[in-house]
């Protein structure tokens, strides 16, 4: 807890220093200052989530969202900023889900998915955007499932699984991407199980277990 408090104090100090100069910075560095300001609020939200302070985290992420939305409006071709906004939408959706706000979770997960989809279409070989898209599909599946849109949830996860499989094949030594693929299969398998698709659920879960075993075997070699 002490480390979290120290980190949050540091973030607050940075926010205090940047706030007065947000609109006064020279035009050529204003976007950099604004992005740093949004990033500090995003970091603050992460720290607050770690401390189980969801209402405060929602406020911090909302400030970050407003900053990144403004930057995206001003610089629509800045893919990095678009990705930051998409990640902030994902974080907001997660907080809403934790608070039981299913409508909010659905709204933000859809916004995140739309942005990551655009980034992946534009940059199909960018591993970060592809990974972000896969996790956005994963997030979106929860609201589909809550509203009993089982086929939509399965379609979303099948799309995510194909992206994760491509990443895993392209980077075969990456435990991260093998873990990503296994996570998509576990999530899809759990939905299959609840829908009564037992053979499909078993296939997904067996594949996921095999991937985790391969990671462990490699780690012990």
N, C-alpha and C positions, 0 to 999 in steps of 0.2 A: 504493500500500500504506500510506503514511503517513496518508492521510486515513481509510482504513478502520480503521486502528489507533486513531486519535484518536476516531473515532465510537464504536468499541467500548468504549474506555475511558470515554467519557461515559455510554454505556448502562450499563456496569458500576457506575459511581458512582451513577447513579440507582437501580439495583436495590439497592445496598447501603443507600441512604438509606431506601428504602421498605420493605424486608424487615422491619425491627423493628416497624413500625407497622401492618402489614397487618391484624392482628386487634385492634389497640388503637384504631384510628381511630373517631371518633364514627359512629354508625350511618348518619347522613344523608350522610356523605362516604365511607363504607367502600367502596362499590361503585366510586366514582371512583378511589380509591387502588388498588384491586385491578385495575381495567381498565388503569390506567397501568402497573402492575407487569407485567401480561401483555403489554402493548404493547412494553415495553422488552425483554422476552425475545424477542418476535417480531422486533423490529428487530435484536437481537443475532444471531438465527438468519439473517436476511437477510445481515448482514455476514459471518458465518462461511461462508455459501454462496459469497459473492463471493470469499472467500479459499480456497475449495475444502476447507474443513474440515467435511466432511459429518457425521461422527459428533458433533462438538460442536454443529452446527446442529440435528441431530435431538434432542439433549438440550434445547436452548433452546426449540425449537418445542414439545416435549413439555410443558415447564413452562407455556408460554403456553396450550397446549391445556387443561391441568388448571385453570388460572385461569378461562379463558373458559367451560369446561364448568360450573364451580361457579357462575359468575355467571348462566349460562343456567338452571341449576336453580333459583336463587333468584329470578330475574326472567324467567320464560318468555316474557313479552310484549315484552321489550326487543329489538326487531328489529335495532338497531344491534349489540348484543352477539352476537346470533345470526349476523349477517354476519361479525363478527370471528372467531367460532369456525369458520365455514365456510371462511374464507380461511386460517385456520391449518391446517385439515384439508387444504386444497389444497397448502399448503406442505409439510406432512408427507408427503403422497403423492408430491410431486415429489422430495423427498430420498430417500424409499424407492426410487423409480424409479432415481435416480442411483446408489444403492448396490446395485442389482440385486435388491432385495427386492420382488418382484412381488406377493406376497400383501399386503404392507403398502401398496403403491401402490394395489392394488384396494380394500382396506378403506377407506383414507382418501379416495380419490376418490369412492367411493360415499357416504360420510358427508357430504362436501362437497356432492355433487349433491343429496342428500335435503334438506339445509338450504336451499340456494339455491332449490330447487324450491318449498319451502314459502313462502319469502319472495316469490318471483315470483308465486305464486298469490295471496298476500295483498296484494301491492303490484305489480300488473301494469304500472303506468306508471313504476315506479322504475327509472331507467336503470342504476344501479349493481347492483341485485339481478339485473336481466335479463342484464347483462354477465357477472356472476359465474356465473350459471346456464349461460350459453353456454360459458364457459371450463371449467366443471366437466364439462360434457358432453364437451368436447374431451379433457380429462384422462382421463375414464372410457373413452374410445374406445381408449386404448392397452392397458389391461388386457383389454378385450374382444378386441382384435386378437391380443394375446399368446396368449390361450387359444383362438384360432381361432374366436371368436364374431363372424364377419364381419358377419352381418346385424344383430346387436345394435349393433356399432360404427357401422354405417351409419345405423341408426335413431337412435342418440344424436346423431350429427352432423347428420342431417337436421332433428331438433328444434332443435339449436343454430343451424343455418343459418337456420331460419325466425324465430327470436328475433332473430338478428343482422340479418336483412333488415328486420324491423320497426323496429329501432332506426335502421338506416341510412336508412329511408324517413322516419322521424319527425324525424331530425336530418340532413338531406341535406348540410349543410356540415361535418359532423364527420368528419375524416379518421380519427379513432379507430374510429368505428363502421363506416366503409367498410373499414378495415383488419381489423376483427374479422370482418366478413362474408367478406372475401377469405381470411382464415386458415382459417375453417371450410370453405370450398370447396376450398382447397388440401389440407387434411387429408382431407376426404372423397374428393377426387380421387385422392389417393395410395392410399387403401384400395381404391377401385374399380380402380385400375391393378394392384395386387397380386392382386386377385381375378379379373382378366381381363376386367373390364367396361370395355373400352377406349373405347367411344364416350361412356359416362357420365363416365369420367375426363377425357377431352378436353374435354367440355362444362364441367365444374367448373373445370378449369385455365384454360380460355379466359376464363370469366367473371371469375376471380380476376385474371388478367393485365389484363383490360380495366379493372377497378376500380383497380388500381395505376397504370395509365396515366392514368386520369382524375385521380387525386390528383396525379401528377407534372405533368400539364398545368396544373392549377389553380395549383400552386406556382410555375410559371414564367410565369404570365400577369401 
